[in-house]
Every structure is written in C-alpha cells, then in structure tokens.
Amino acid sequence: MAHTARFYHAGCPICVSAEQQLLDLIDPAVAVEVVHLGSDPGRLQEARDAGVRSVPALVTNGHALHINYGASLDAVEQGG
C-alpha cells in the first residue's frame, strides 16, 4: 500500500528550499502531493484541518510536521 503525504507551502524562499530538500530525502515509494497555498488558497481550510499552523509543513500519517517558519496560515490567507 502506497503512503501519501502532503507538503503545504506558500512559495516563499524558505518553503521552496524546504520542498527541494525534503523531496530529495523522502523515499520515492512515498507519494508527496505538493500544495502551494498561495496559488490554491481554497485549500487553506484543508491545511488547517490537518493541523498545519504555518508553512512549510509536511502532513504524514495524520500529523503535521512544521519544518521551518516561513509564514503563518493567517498571513498566507491575507496574501502576505
């Protein structure tokens, strides 16, 4: 059974760097969906419901792992 994770980010330099490094580290057997909340703000509530409070964050096995602090979801929602 394939495992799927979601990587939420807002496109900032911290997020983009974390995405590149993270994807290099994760086993290719794990499917990672990358969600750019700046381009797809309709998924902000989904991220909140998954426990994401700031980006970049990886959600896997029902847990939100906050990798570094780029922006709060409130700031992303406000466009900043």
C-alpha positions as CSV (number, residue, x, y, z in Angstrom):
1,M,0.0,0.0,0.0
2,A,1.5,3.3,-1.1
3,H,1.8,6.0,1.5
4,T,0.9,9.6,0.6
5,A,2.0,12.8,2.3
6,R,1.1,16.4,1.6
7,F,3.6,19.2,1.6
8,Y,2.0,22.6,2.2
9,H,3.8,25.8,1.3
10,A,3.3,29.4,0.2
11,G,6.0,29.8,-2.4
12,C,8.4,31.8,-0.3
13,P,12.1,31.1,-0.5
14,I,12.1,29.2,2.8
15,C,9.3,27.0,1.5
16,V,10.8,26.3,-1.9
17,S,14.2,25.4,-0.3
18,A,12.4,23.1,2.2
19,E,10.5,21.4,-0.6
20,Q,13.6,20.7,-2.6
21,Q,15.5,19.3,0.3
22,L,12.5,17.3,1.6
23,L,11.7,15.7,-1.7
24,D,15.4,14.6,-2.0
25,L,15.1,12.9,1.4
26,I,11.8,11.1,1.2
27,D,11.7,7.6,-0.1
28,P,10.4,7.6,-3.7
29,A,7.8,5.0,-2.6
30,V,6.1,7.7,-0.7
31,A,3.8,9.8,-2.9
32,V,4.1,13.5,-1.9
33,E,1.5,15.9,-3.1
34,V,2.8,19.5,-3.1
35,V,0.2,22.1,-2.3
36,H,1.1,25.7,-3.0
37,L,-1.4,27.6,-0.8
38,G,-0.5,30.9,-2.4
39,S,-1.7,29.6,-5.8
40,D,-4.5,27.4,-4.3
41,P,-6.0,29.3,-1.3
42,G,-9.1,27.2,-1.5
43,R,-7.1,24.5,0.3
44,L,-6.3,26.6,3.4
45,Q,-9.1,25.1,5.4
46,E,-7.9,21.6,4.5
47,A,-4.4,22.5,5.7
48,R,-5.8,23.9,9.0
49,D,-8.0,20.8,9.5
50,A,-4.8,18.7,9.0
51,G,-3.1,20.6,11.9
52,V,-1.0,22.9,9.8
53,R,-0.4,26.3,11.5
54,S,2.5,27.6,9.5
55,V,4.2,26.7,6.3
56,P,6.2,24.9,5.1
57,A,4.7,21.8,6.7
58,L,4.5,18.2,5.8
59,V,1.4,16.2,6.8
60,T,2.0,12.5,7.0
61,N,0.3,9.7,9.0
62,G,-2.2,12.2,10.4
63,H,0.5,14.5,11.8
64,A,1.6,18.0,10.7
65,L,5.4,18.4,10.8
66,H,6.3,22.1,10.8
67,I,9.7,22.1,9.1
68,N,10.7,25.8,9.3
69,Y,8.8,29.0,9.8
70,G,8.0,30.8,6.6
71,A,4.6,32.2,7.3
72,S,1.5,31.5,9.4
73,L,-1.6,30.3,7.6
74,D,-3.3,33.6,8.6
75,A,-0.6,35.6,6.8
76,V,-0.9,33.3,3.7
77,E,-4.7,33.9,3.8
78,Q,-4.2,37.6,3.9
79,G,-1.8,37.4,1.0
80,G,1.3,38.3,3.0
